[in-house]
Amino acid sequence: MDLRVSTTEIDLLRRFYDEEEADLADLVRQLRRLMPSTESMEAGSALHKALETAEPGDHKGFVQDGFTFSFETDVEIQLPAIREMKATATYEIEDTTVTLVGKVDAIHGRKVYDHKFTARFDADRYLDSYQWRIYLELFGADAFQWNIFVAIESAPRNYLIRDFHNLTMHRYPGMQQDVERALVDFVRFARFHLPERFVRAAA
């Protein structure tokens, strides 16, 4: 059997296990991509797109896909030339060939970058995630840096970026095994709750 899994899905499942009041039905709908996108999600996608195409230099803000982002704080952002790169890796887990997929916002040498758009800064949420561990594995990198934009909506589809944070994590011994254990958890969960995701391997 074959199964394709994204980095985001691994973290969705781990947060479900960590949150006592998490709803299984909501998680399954998310993993089946049945949950409608919110405006904040669409705004985050627009900011990502603006940063993907941003030229070097000073910017007071961005206008992208009907959203306006204005900076109320000085922000110095590292935007390497290589942006929006996808990578995959294949794992054999029990009777399933799992393809793990991830896409970084930017990469330079052995360091990858990810942009986040949020209304509230919670460092633990990022540090506890598996996204950075998986990206370091997929891209053979040693360091992962978040560029975190904290914003409020000042008017419909207009956001003021009021704060900015960098967080960096590094490769550690045993990280590969941690990623593989997270994949095993997802495969076993999916067998019961997402059987349609499994595709019979070609003979």
Secondary structure, 3 states (H helix, E strand, C coil): CEEEEEHHHHHHHHHHHHCCCCCHHHHHHHHCCCCCCCHHHHHHHHHHHHHHHCCCCCCCEEEECCEEEEECCCCCCCCCCEEEEEEEEEEEECCEEEEEEEEEEEEECCEEEEEEEECCCCHHHHHCCCHHHHHHHHHCCCEEEEEEEEEEEEECCEEEEEEEEEEEEECCCCHHHHHHHHHHHHHHHHHHHCHHHCECCCC
